[in-house]
Amino acid sequence: MNDVRPPGPTALVWFKRDLRVRDHAPLAEAAHFESALGLVVIEPAWLASPECDPRHVGFLLAGVAALQRDLAALGLPLLVRTGTMPQVLQALRRELRFTHLFSHEETGPGWSYARDLAVADWCRSQGVQWVEWPQTGVVRRLRSRTGWAGRWAQRMNAPEAARAHGFKAAAGLQPTPVPTLGQLGLPAPGAPVPPAGEAAAWATLESFLAGRGRDYRRALSSPLTAAEGCSRLSAHLAFGTVSMRCVHQATQARIATSADPALAHALRAFAGRLRWHCHFMQKLEDEPALEARNLARTVDGLRPGDGVAEAPLDRERLQAWCEGRTGYPMVDACMRQLRATGWLNFRMRAMLVSFAAYHLWLHWREPGLFLARQFLDFEPGIHWSQMQMQSGTTGINTLRIYSPAKQARDHDPTGRYVRRWVPEMGTAAYPAPIVDERSALAAAKLKLYGLRQTADAQAEADAIQRKHGSRRSGLPPSKAPVRRARTTPGPQGELF
Ligand SMILES: Cc1cc2nc3c(=O)[nH]c(=O)nc-3n(C[C@H](O)[C@H](O)[C@H](O)COP(=O)(O)OP(=O)(O)OC[C@H]3O[C@@H](n4cnc5c(N)ncnc54)[C@H](O)[C@@H]3O)c2cc1C
């Protein structure tokens, strides 16, 4: 990383999605400075963004309160301000002549990119040196995906940042109280906010590595077992209360030392998913437009609501899906669990999106915004890549259409899960199925498979694969085999 030894006296450490003291390179660097100060800014652009929900803000505020206590123990005050970043920096500069701004890189939605440009402008105009450090495997200005996995491993296996201590706090500025949701003009979250902050993140990780993860492979798919058997680290990774490197290294250490072969086997599967996290984030870093428009432009205009099709989105269908009253019990149960808890396992997330995309023929953007507000772990790069993958708009992935009935048979065979979340099932109070599955899927497949056969779609798929696809072979993209999406139905159709 850039060497920023202390010519200037004061460093401002800007905490964003990195609410921790351990493995925090900006904090470690600031410890060398004559004086330092921490800063968290609650930005109106975030609060007003369509992905933000009070549950995210509540989790952040609790994490900030914990961070403030942890930093105080190191001698570093943490200021919490509300406003746009340039305004906050300008006001602070009147009180403190900081010379450096330190932060982690962020791969966020459009509003955060615009904010970063404004911060860079402000720093240039004021002669403040802004230095950013990576905190995941995401590589900025990546020219080719070839070799990416090796770089990921290199970063994750590098020693964690030195533990910061011995701060000399900038004179005159005291830590400010963390605001409440009410003070920010927000209502209470619709779902309970789980324990936040660094200690909670480590407790979650340690319980998983100590044994909770033993059944990970088996527990992963069913909504009955996943809540306990998955790591539940996603919100902590999204808010940076633990670093990806620490999770990776702690997992590898546990695999190496575990006397329990079943646990080690399960943790290997878990370790692979940590790389997926960064692999998907890299896609948004490389193609910021994927949060708003189809990755494969050849599918533009296919589904109402994509901004190109003339027909508007079917609001009634969207509403029924969001409220968990589609008349498909497994779909409704999953949506209701998600709304009540802020979390759902991967397979059931995929089924919800597949249902919106294929059964209801909704474009992914509005369902994706709704889900982003529900997922406490909303991570833009993963979220939008997955929304597109599960909707069949990436051009390169197999079209996966989930059958709610099959998912119920496989993962809730006794119906316990569905009865818990849809107690009115089987009574007159429960709606009839919102669409006829057979005809809805036949129409969806006809349109999508037909389109994927075209020469334009296949040429586009090759280009997308080269830019975004994983490189399992390790060959350069020109020589690597292009993994084409399956374009014709397999023997059992393509229902999962
Ligand atoms: C439509 C859709 C949207 C999603 N949106 C998000 C999101 O906004 N934020 C998010 O963190 N995950 C998202 N996921 C991926 C996945 O569902 C969650 O990471 C996982 O369920 C979180 O629970 P966990 O931490 O217990 O996961 P574990 O199974 O314990 O996995 C450990 C970590 O690996 C990473 N991971 C696991 N599965 C995936 C995956 N398929 N893709 C990328 N990373 C993965 C996550 O960081 C996760 O915390 C989405 C999946 C789908 C289908």
PDBQT file of the ligand as one rigid body, heavy atoms in Angstrom, charges set to zero:
ROOT
HETATM    1  C1  LIG A 501     -30.968 -13.031  -4.704  1.00  0.00    +0.000 C 
HETATM    2  C2  LIG A 501     -29.838 -13.137  -3.710  1.00  0.00    +0.000 A 
HETATM    3  C3  LIG A 501     -29.372 -12.011  -3.066  1.00  0.00    +0.000 A 
HETATM    4  C4  LIG A 501     -28.306 -12.094  -2.175  1.00  0.00    +0.000 A 
HETATM    5  N1  LIG A 501     -27.906 -10.940  -1.556  1.00  0.00    +0.000 NA
HETATM    6  C5  LIG A 501     -26.867 -10.988  -0.690  1.00  0.00    +0.000 A 
HETATM    7  C6  LIG A 501     -26.416  -9.808  -0.035  1.00  0.00    +0.000 A 
HETATM    8  O1  LIG A 501     -26.944  -8.713  -0.264  1.00  0.00    +0.000 OA
HETATM    9  N2  LIG A 501     -25.386  -9.920   0.855  1.00  0.00    +0.000 N 
HETATM   10  C7  LIG A 501     -24.776 -11.115   1.091  1.00  0.00    +0.000 A 
HETATM   11  O2  LIG A 501     -23.835 -11.168   1.905  1.00  0.00    +0.000 OA
HETATM   12  N3  LIG A 501     -25.170 -12.239   0.471  1.00  0.00    +0.000 NA
HETATM   13  C8  LIG A 501     -26.201 -12.218  -0.400  1.00  0.00    +0.000 A 
HETATM   14  N4  LIG A 501     -26.605 -13.381  -1.021  1.00  0.00    +0.000 N 
HETATM   15  C9  LIG A 501     -25.791 -14.600  -0.874  1.00  0.00    +0.000 C 
HETATM   16  C10 LIG A 501     -26.164 -15.560   0.285  1.00  0.00    +0.000 C 
HETATM   17  O3  LIG A 501     -27.526 -15.869   0.254  1.00  0.00    +0.000 OA
HETATM   18  C11 LIG A 501     -25.784 -14.978   1.637  1.00  0.00    +0.000 C 
HETATM   19  O4  LIG A 501     -24.420 -14.561   1.628  1.00  0.00    +0.000 OA
HETATM   20  C12 LIG A 501     -25.910 -16.001   2.765  1.00  0.00    +0.000 C 
HETATM   21  O5  LIG A 501     -27.200 -16.555   2.776  1.00  0.00    +0.000 OA
HETATM   22  C13 LIG A 501     -25.607 -15.283   4.087  1.00  0.00    +0.000 C 
HETATM   23  O6  LIG A 501     -25.711 -16.136   5.178  1.00  0.00    +0.000 OA
HETATM   24  P1  LIG A 501     -24.406 -16.660   5.954  1.00  0.00    +0.000 P 
HETATM   25  O7  LIG A 501     -23.509 -15.534   6.290  1.00  0.00    +0.000 OA
HETATM   26  O8  LIG A 501     -24.869 -17.517   7.064  1.00  0.00    +0.000 OA
HETATM   27  O9  LIG A 501     -23.729 -17.506   4.797  1.00  0.00    +0.000 OA
HETATM   28  P2  LIG A 501     -22.695 -18.716   4.830  1.00  0.00    +0.000 P 
HETATM   29  O10 LIG A 501     -23.293 -19.810   4.025  1.00  0.00    +0.000 OA
HETATM   30  O11 LIG A 501     -22.235 -19.013   6.189  1.00  0.00    +0.000 OA
HETATM   31  O12 LIG A 501     -21.485 -18.149   3.950  1.00  0.00    +0.000 OA
HETATM   32  C14 LIG A 501     -20.424 -17.378   4.502  1.00  0.00    +0.000 C 
HETATM   33  C15 LIG A 501     -20.229 -16.125   3.722  1.00  0.00    +0.000 C 
HETATM   34  O13 LIG A 501     -19.877 -16.433   2.381  1.00  0.00    +0.000 OA
HETATM   35  C16 LIG A 501     -20.444 -15.480   1.497  1.00  0.00    +0.000 C 
HETATM   36  N5  LIG A 501     -21.414 -16.158   0.624  1.00  0.00    +0.000 N 
HETATM   37  C17 LIG A 501     -22.141 -17.252   0.886  1.00  0.00    +0.000 A 
HETATM   38  N6  LIG A 501     -22.889 -17.580  -0.174  1.00  0.00    +0.000 NA
HETATM   39  C18 LIG A 501     -22.625 -16.672  -1.115  1.00  0.00    +0.000 A 
HETATM   40  C19 LIG A 501     -23.083 -16.481  -2.444  1.00  0.00    +0.000 A 
HETATM   41  N7  LIG A 501     -23.939 -17.315  -3.022  1.00  0.00    +0.000 N 
HETATM   42  N8  LIG A 501     -22.604 -15.434  -3.134  1.00  0.00    +0.000 NA
HETATM   43  C20 LIG A 501     -21.715 -14.594  -2.589  1.00  0.00    +0.000 A 
HETATM   44  N9  LIG A 501     -21.246 -14.718  -1.337  1.00  0.00    +0.000 NA
HETATM   45  C21 LIG A 501     -21.684 -15.749  -0.619  1.00  0.00    +0.000 A 
HETATM   46  C22 LIG A 501     -21.148 -14.456   2.364  1.00  0.00    +0.000 C 
HETATM   47  O14 LIG A 501     -20.258 -13.419   2.656  1.00  0.00    +0.000 OA
HETATM   48  C23 LIG A 501     -21.459 -15.257   3.618  1.00  0.00    +0.000 C 
HETATM   49  O15 LIG A 501     -21.604 -14.441   4.744  1.00  0.00    +0.000 OA
HETATM   50  C24 LIG A 501     -27.689 -13.326  -1.924  1.00  0.00    +0.000 A 
HETATM   51  C25 LIG A 501     -28.162 -14.474  -2.562  1.00  0.00    +0.000 A 
HETATM   52  C26 LIG A 501     -29.231 -14.380  -3.452  1.00  0.00    +0.000 A 
HETATM   53  C27 LIG A 501     -29.730 -15.618  -4.123  1.00  0.00    +0.000 C 
ENDROOT
TORSDOF 0
